[in-house]
Amino acid sequence: MTLKDKKHIRIWYWSGAILVFLILVIGGITRLTGSGLSMTDWKPIMGAIPPLSEADWETAFDQYKQFPEYQQLNRGMSLSDFQFIFFWEYLHRMIGRLIGFVFIIPFGWFLVKKKFDSTQLKRALILLTLGAAQGLMGWYMVQSGLIDIPHVSHYRLAAHLSLAFVIFGCCVWFALDLKPKRRLKIPGRSELQRWLWIFLFLLSIQIIWGAFVAGLNAGYIYNTFPKMNEFWFPPQLWMLEPSVVNFFENMVTVQWIHRVLATLLGIMAIGMWVRSHQLKTKLTVKIWVLSILAVVLIQYLIGVFTLLYHVPIGLGVLHQAVAMILFGVVIGAIHYLSKQRQGVSISPPAG
């Protein structure tokens, strides 16, 4: 594979990452405006054509009226209100189709022109498989809100969001892998890389619980900080039986876990930044770790204000977007260290 081929494939991966980030933002707006159930069928081909006439809009609106969201939550809404929520869900699905085209068409061209080596072909097939799974998961999620209860399953929402992060992370890692790098001796490389992997694991758990918070509307209760009203441990934490269910389905417990994980991630980010200086590591590594700390602190503040102001759309979407930025920065830091060599660590003297 030539350097030119690598450059083109790298651009392809980065375009995928950017589009996944974009659909995350649109998806956040779709969820926070209550638009996700406005399109009640899934037509991967014909669904690209929106209602074009007044009669088409009336037909789409009549179809929406047959489902629980209209009957239980939006009864009496106007056609213009329906068009507003339809727009965001339609845009969300169209961006999804665009991502499909951006992945499939260049893939076919690279394949026909024999631009892939075996590694890149496997990675491309992984992305295509994940993309197809994401489309199916999106519809599977929507279906959960079209029967009886007009809310999507928070488990399916978490799976849908997690797949988006996995696809984004793969695109970033694959793109970075195709960029030529110098191998340097990095003091403390192994230790910092180990801490970053732990941080990424906790961040992934936090993202899942963030989806639970969103799916259960848990951000609309206990809108105080740092305590939840006057409690550090609200009395409703263990109100469900069996107790383990509270971790996943009790909106109070889910919000509490989200707060605790956010604080733990903040402490870890500070610790990694301090440790990077103690180890006398390279400036580039310090910048990576400082970037993680900066984004964590920004994300923490956005989360607090999102809670205090009862989840306004702008802050809610920003909170979700910065989570993906943080995820990408951590992936970048781990990737950078993975391509370097272990140097001599210089720890501070004991005592």
Summary of the structure (lengths in Angstrom):
residues: 351
radius of gyration: 22.7
end to end distance: 53.7
largest distance: 79.7
contacts: 1087
relative contact order: 0.11
helix: 73%
strand: 2%
